[in-house]
Amino acid sequence: MSAVADTVETSAADRTLAAWQAREAELRALQLRSGLGRPEQFAGRSGIEIFQAMLRGEIPVPPISETLDFQLVEAEPGRVQFQGRPQFAHYNPLGSVHGGWIATLLDSAVACAVHTLLPAGKTYTTLELKVNYVKALTERVPLVRAIGEIIYSGGRIGTSQGRLVGPDGTLFAHATTTCIVLDAR
């Protein structure tokens, strides 16, 4: 690769990283709290309305977000993004980020992509998750994004796919899921 191509590629990665860091700072300024929402906070809201309320700080974000240092950063119908910070605390014995941390980010993104399309009164659970790891992830990567996108949304089944990428576009893993749609309790 030429020096010019390296500079353009680095600049694009730097711009992406800066945008991701700015989004993280914006959400942290809202001081989103973790916890469990109350049933009345979910009643009458569609899936996308629930995610929008989380992003506004009206509904707590799940505690696992705090535990594993990742957060919901974007949600639109059929598409969700979570952002995580790989850390030494996430390492496996081989010296890279544990596959479970990666799978958790991808599971969150792909399942929530299905959830965004659910009408009020519906919920879901994951029936199947398939993850393919394609490149080792270390703490040298400052942030990653798990991007989930819907493939199919029906009355009883939803499927989606996701990618875990770095700010330079490097693909670390990809996943698919199948979720079953249920009536909310």
C-alpha positions in Angstrom: 0.0 0.0 0.0 1.3 3.5 -0.8 2.0 6.2 1.8 -1.0 8.2 0.4 -3.3 5.3 0.8 -2.1 4.6 4.3 -2.7 8.3 5.2 -6.2 8.3 3.8 -7.0 5.0 5.5 -5.6 6.2 8.8 -7.5 9.4 8.5 -10.8 7.6 7.9 -10.1 5.3 10.9 -9.2 8.3 13.1 -12.4 10.1 12.1 -14.5 7.0 12.8 -12.9 6.6 16.2 -13.4 10.3 17.0 -17.1 10.0 16.1 -17.5 6.8 18.2 -15.8 8.5 21.2 -18.0 11.6 20.8 -21.1 9.4 20.8 -19.9 7.6 23.9 -19.2 11.0 25.6 -22.7 12.2 24.6 -24.4 9.1 26.2 -22.2 9.3 29.3 -23.2 12.9 29.8 -26.8 11.7 30.0 -25.6 9.6 32.9 -27.6 6.6 31.8 -28.1 4.3 34.8 -28.2 0.6 34.8 -30.9 -1.5 36.3 -34.2 -3.1 35.5 -37.0 -1.1 34.1 -40.4 -1.2 35.7 -43.3 -3.0 33.8 -45.1 0.4 33.4 -42.0 1.8 31.6 -42.4 -0.9 28.9 -46.2 -1.1 28.7 -47.6 0.3 25.5 -44.2 0.8 23.9 -43.0 -0.9 20.7 -39.5 -2.3 20.6 -38.0 0.7 18.9 -39.7 3.0 21.4 -38.1 1.1 24.3 -34.6 1.5 22.8 -35.2 5.2 22.1 -36.3 5.6 25.8 -33.1 3.8 26.9 -31.0 6.2 24.8 -32.8 9.2 26.4 -32.2 7.8 29.9 -35.9 7.2 30.6 -35.5 3.4 31.0 -32.4 1.9 32.7 -29.8 0.1 30.5 -29.2 -3.5 31.4 -26.7 -4.2 34.2 -24.6 -6.3 31.9 -23.7 -3.2 30.0 -21.9 -1.9 33.0 -20.4 -5.2 34.0 -18.8 -5.8 30.6 -18.2 -2.1 29.6 -20.3 -1.9 26.5 -23.4 0.2 25.7 -26.2 0.7 23.3 -25.2 3.6 21.0 -27.7 3.6 18.1 -31.2 2.1 17.5 -33.4 2.4 14.5 -36.1 0.0 13.2 -34.3 -3.2 12.2 -30.8 -2.0 13.1 -28.9 -1.6 16.4 -25.4 -0.8 17.4 -23.5 -1.5 20.6 -20.1 -0.1 21.4 -17.5 -1.8 23.6 -14.1 -1.1 25.0 -11.9 -4.2 24.9 -9.9 -4.4 28.1 -7.3 -6.6 29.7 -10.0 -7.7 32.2 -11.8 -9.4 29.2 -8.7 -11.5 28.2 -8.6 -15.3 28.0 -5.5 -17.4 28.8 -4.3 -17.0 25.2 -3.8 -13.2 25.6 -6.7 -11.9 23.6 -10.3 -10.8 24.4 -12.4 -13.8 25.4 -14.9 -15.1 22.8 -17.7 -14.8 25.4 -17.3 -11.0 25.6 -17.4 -10.8 21.8 -20.4 -13.2 21.7 -22.2 -11.0 24.3 -21.8 -7.9 22.2 -23.0 -9.6 19.0 -25.9 -11.4 20.8 -27.0 -8.0 22.1 -26.9 -6.4 18.7 -28.5 -9.2 16.7 -31.3 -9.9 19.2 -32.0 -6.2 19.7 -32.3 -5.7 15.9 -35.2 -8.1 16.1 -36.6 -6.4 19.2 -36.7 -3.0 17.4 -39.4 -4.3 15.1 -41.7 -5.8 17.7 -45.0 -4.1 18.4 -46.2 -3.2 21.9 -47.2 -6.2 23.9 -44.6 -8.6 22.3 -41.3 -9.8 23.5 -38.8 -12.4 22.3 -36.1 -14.8 23.3 -33.1 -16.1 21.4 -33.5 -19.6 20.0 -30.1 -19.8 18.3 -26.9 -17.8 18.1 -24.0 -18.6 15.8 -20.8 -16.7 16.1 -17.8 -16.8 13.7 -14.5 -15.4 15.1 -12.3 -14.3 12.3 -9.5 -12.2 14.0 -8.1 -11.9 17.5 -9.2 -8.8 19.4 -6.9 -7.1 22.0 -7.0 -4.0 24.1 -4.9 -2.3 21.5 -8.2 -1.7 19.6 -9.7 1.2 21.5 -13.4 0.6 20.6 -15.4 -1.9 18.7 -19.0 -1.7 17.4 -21.4 -4.7 17.2 -23.8 -3.8 14.4 -27.0 -5.9 14.2 -29.3 -5.8 11.2 -32.6 -7.6 10.6 -32.8 -10.3 8.0 -36.5 -11.4 8.5 -39.2 -10.3 10.9 -42.4 -12.3 11.1 -45.2 -12.9 13.6 -43.4 -15.7 15.4 -39.8 -15.7 14.2 -37.1 -13.0 13.6 -33.7 -13.5 12.2 -30.8 -11.1 12.0 -27.1 -10.8 11.4 -24.3 -8.8 12.9 -20.7 -7.8 12.6 -18.1 -6.8 15.2 -15.8 -4.2 13.7 -13.0 -1.8 14.7 -12.9 1.9 13.8 -10.7 1.0 10.8 -13.4 -1.4 9.5 -11.5 -4.5 10.6 -13.9 -7.4 11.0 -13.3 -9.4 14.2 -16.4 -11.6 14.3 -19.8 -12.0 12.7 -23.0 -13.7 13.9 -26.6 -14.7 13.1 -29.5 -15.3 15.4 -33.0 -16.7 15.3 -35.4 -15.3 17.9 -38.9 -16.5 18.7 -41.6 -13.8 19.2 -43.8 -14.2 22.3 -46.7 -12.3 24.0 -45.4 -10.1 26.8 -46.5 -11.1 30.3 
